[in-house]
Amino acid sequence: ITRTSINEEVYNVVNYDPRFEVSDSNIRVDQDSHSVTVNVKLTYLPTTTATELQIKFDREFTENAEF
């Protein structure tokens, strides 16, 4: 259920910006380390440039984390 909810939210956020399209997404939940890693492959539509976004949420995640 958690993976499905995260995946739906990823698509909702990306679809909000018409310049991007989700090519693929992978959500990994690691219960031992209490973390969720979101990998999203995006296509920048004006140029069809592919890019990848990875975000890890864990106990140490803060709003001031550097990416």
MARKOL-22106 format. One record per residue: residue in one letter; x negated, y, z negated of N, C-alpha, C, O, CB in turn. Coordinates in steps of 0.1 Angstrom, whole numbers, plus 2048, in hexadecimal, padded with zeros to 3 digits. Glycine has a CB too. Example, Ala and Ser with C-alpha at 12.3 -4.5 7.8 and 13.67 -1.06 7.14 Angstrom:
2
a77C7C77B27857D37B277C7DF7B27727DF7AB78F7D37A6s7807EA7B97777F57B977F8007B177A80B7B07737FA7C7
! end
This chain:
67
i7F87F48008008008007F780D8007FA8168078098007F4t7ED80C7F87E48187F77DD81B8057DD8268097D98167EDr7D881080B7D28128187DC8188237D882182A7CC80581Et7E88138237F281782C7F582682A7F682E8337FF80F82Bs7F682A81D7F983881A7EE84181E7F084C8247FC83980Bi7E283D81B7D684581F7D584682E7D38518347C983F81An7D783B8357D683B8447E184484A7DE84C8537D882D849e7ED8448447F884D8497F485B8477F786484F805849842e7EE85E83B7EA86C8387DF8718417DF87C8467E686D82Av7D68688457CB86C84E7D186F85B7CD87A8617C1860850y7DA8678607E086A86D7E887786D7E887F8767E985F872n7EF87A8627F78868607EE8928607F189C8677FF886853v7E38928597DA89D8597D38A08667D38AB86B7CF89B84Ev7CF89586D7C889787A7D289B8847CF8A488C7C188A87En7DE8968847E889A88E7ED8A888C7F38AE8957F489188Dy7EA8AE8817ED8BC87F7E58C58887EA8D088B7EB8C0870d7D98C188C7D08C98947D18C28A27CC8B78A47C28C988Fp7D78C98AC7D98C38B97CC8C18C17CC8BA8CC7E28CC8C1r7C18C68BC7B48C48C37AE8B78C07A48B38C77AA8CF8BFf7B38AF8B67AD8A28B37B78978B47C38998B37A78A38A5e7B188B8B67B987F8B77B28748AF7A68738B17BC87B8C6v7B986C8A87B38618A07B18568AA7BA8518B07BB85D894s7A48518AC7A18468B47A28398AC7A682F8B17938478BBd79E83A8A079D82E89779C83388979683D88679282489Bs7A082B87F79E82E87179C8218697A281786D7AA83686Cn79482285F79281785679181C84878A82684578481085Ai79981684079A81A83279580E82A79A80382A7A881E82Dr78A81182278580681978780A80B78381480677580481Cv78D80080378F8027F57867F97EE7867EC7F079E8007F1d77D7FE7E57747F67DD7797F77CF7768017C87657FB7DFq77F7ED7CA7857ED7BD77A7EC7B277C7F27A778E7E17BBd76F7E67B57647E57AB75E7F37A875B7F679C7597DC7B0s75C7FB7B27578097B07628137AF75F81F7AE74D80C7BBh76E80F7B077A8187AF7788237BA77982F7B677B81F7A1s77681F7C67748297D077C8267DD78081A7DF76582A7D4v77F8307E578582E7F277D8367FC77A8417FA7948347F1t77A82F80677283581177B83581E78082B82276582D814v77C84182478484383077B84683B77385083B78F84E82En77B83E84677384085277E84385D78783B85F76A834856v77C84E86478585286E77D85587B77485E87A78E85D86Ak78084E88677A85289378485B89A78F85889C77784589Bl77E86789D7878718A37828748B17768738B578787E89Bt78B8798BA78887E8C778C88C8C77988908C578F8768D2y7828958CB7858A38CD78A8A58DB7838A38E57788AC8CAl7978A88DC79E8A78E97998B08F47998AD9007AC8A98E7p7968BD8F17928C58FC7868C09047858C291078F8D38F7t77D8B98FD7718B49047708A590376689F9097648BA8FDt77989E8FD77988F8FA76C88B8F37688808F577B888908t7678938EB75B8908E37608888D776988B8D075489D8DEa75987C8D575C8748C97548788BD74887C8BF7598658CDt75A8778B275387A8A575987189A76386C89C7548898A1e75187089075686788575586F87874C87787574D85B884l75F86D87076187486376186985876986085976D87D862q75986A84E75986184375A86883675287283374C858843i76386582D76586B82076786081676E856818772874820k75F86180B76085780076585E7F47608697F07528517FEf7708597EF77685D7E27728537D77758487D878585F7E4d76C8587CD7688507C27698587B576E8637B575A84A7C3r7658527AA76685879D75E86579C76386F79576184F792e7538667A474B8727A374F87D7AD7498887AE73D86E7A6f75A87A7B575E8847BF7638917B876B8907AF76987E7C8t75E89C7BD7638A97B87658B27C57618AF7D07588B07AFe76D8BC7C37708C67CD7638CD7D27638D27DD77A8D07C9n7598CD7CA74C8D47CD7428CB7D47378CF7D67468DA7C1a7468BE7D773D8B57DD7388BA7EA7408BF7F27438A77DEe72C8B77EE7278BB7FB7288B08057278A48017188BF7FAf72C8B381172E8A981B7248AB8267248A483073C8AA821
! end
